[in-house]
Amino acid sequence: MKAAPAPTGPYGLMAEFDRPDDLVEATRRAYEHGYRMMEAYTPFPVDGLAEALGFRHNRIGAVVLIGGVAGGLGGFFMQWFSAVIHYPVDIGGRPFNSWPAFIPITFEMTVLFAALAAVVGMLGLNGLPRPHHPVFNVPRFALASRNRFFLCLQARDPLFDAEGTFRFLEESQPKAISVVPF
Amino acid sequence: MSVSTNMIAEGELRLRLDRFQWWALAAGGLGLFLSLAAWSLWPEQFWPSYLVAYVFWVGLALGCMGLTMLHHLVGGSWGLVVRRPMESGGMTLLPLALLFVPLALGLSQLYPWARPEEVAHDPQLQHKSLYLNVGFYLVRTVGYFVIWLVFASVLNRLSSDQDRRADHRPSGKLQWLSGPGLVLLFLTGTFSAIDWLMSLEPHWSSTIYGCLVIVGEALATLAMMIAVVVFLSADQPMAEATTPDRLNDLGNLMLTFTILWAYMSFMQYLIIWCGNLPEEIPWYLRRTRGGWQWVALALSLFHFFLPFFVLLFRESKRQSRLIVQVAILVLAMHWVDLIWLVVPASSDPASPRIPWVELPLSLVAMLGIGGLCTAFFIGHLKGRPLIPLNDPHLNEVIEHAGGLGQR
């Protein structure tokens, strides 16, 4: 493994909430205050949370489109190359470039590559799979898969300073605030 | 809720519907009068044009019935705004049954198997004459209409019962009826497509043809219903019920049928093109030469690719302006598709050409039949609540969404 520069200070501060609405409200406050480097963790999808985090557009559609177009062009090219250039065979007097016969494979390759691009692009864009994450250093974070709602403001945010951010989070009246160590 | 409880069109909407109905009636009368003139001037070219227009409007009525029954079977919020227009659309089979009568006079102009002198020296036609003869053709057509009209009126009566009664008995009956009804509709739809359209070229056959025609009709019906719903949604009660989410659902259905239509059209072409058999290929030779190849190209571009790419985007399905434009494009291309299926049938495969005189003739017939159907449709729709508020399945959906206006 490459030696990464040892980070100083914590990964961030994490507030814990009992109810999803409180989490959404706190997230919205943090966003309005200017925080951008933050993540929210919930046991189930919470309506409005993505909007509160400022997460409006994702690029998965473009990735899938590129994958589909590449698959379709590649699929057609393979058949055209083998039937016209590499090994032309006269079949019942049909033209070598019998494009109608190439369409089913072209279509299948479009779907296949669009689907693969969707999976790979999704993993690439959301940074999964990830065996370990600093938030797991907080023991109470295990509750995020049960009945607690967490908001983590990360230290790499330019607005972050340990004391000020702690006080800012306190104003949302969370159940607890934990320091997330690396 | 700020809408009148009986949900019947009133006020500004009523006025607009009255005005539209009057215009449709006038256009229908004018169109039929011009059709009569066209028939006396160009009897040979008139019948294919009339058949195109006739099948276009019958297809919409059948599509309405099919989608109504589909909704009774599977439910869903999308049916809330289109149920009543679709039920009224099914009832237009009543004037359409009468409009078949002139077609019965032109059979020998349209179908080679209906010309005795042609059958006399064609062994294949003699072989097929057990099925393809004028008497049996008319009996079958009467049979289709009897079945369709019985289903259309029963669906409407039970749906009206549903509005008035508190119990769920009519809803149960509707659901029970819709399963077998859909099967029967598919069979009669297939056979009517074979009789009316495929037998124009009696030497040719394609097993996917009935499905292809039915899918095209369902697609055109969805397009027409989107246009109707957006027209009605300028006023209450439809304004509140026509949410972006419901337009999105209808747009998704239209996308599905667009893909299905393209799939079936291409599969038929691919199989016949690959086989390249002398009894099959003339059907495509007639339709890909002498100018028709541009029509075929336009069909693939504007009946499939353009609507497909526009409807892929979520935003384009949620804006009523844009989705109505797509719907009108789909309807226009469905008409072109029917012209492409019907008009080249009588031409010589070696040198087909586009008979341009058919275009105004077909427009006139479309105006005549369409005007009458539209006037009948509006007259039927005006008398009934525009939203089936007593449907238990729909009520579940509405309650789950927290009201009429939300998802």
Interface residues (C-beta under 8 A of the other chain):
Chain A: G92 R94 P100 A101 I103 P104
Chain B: F266 Y269 L270 W273 C274 N276
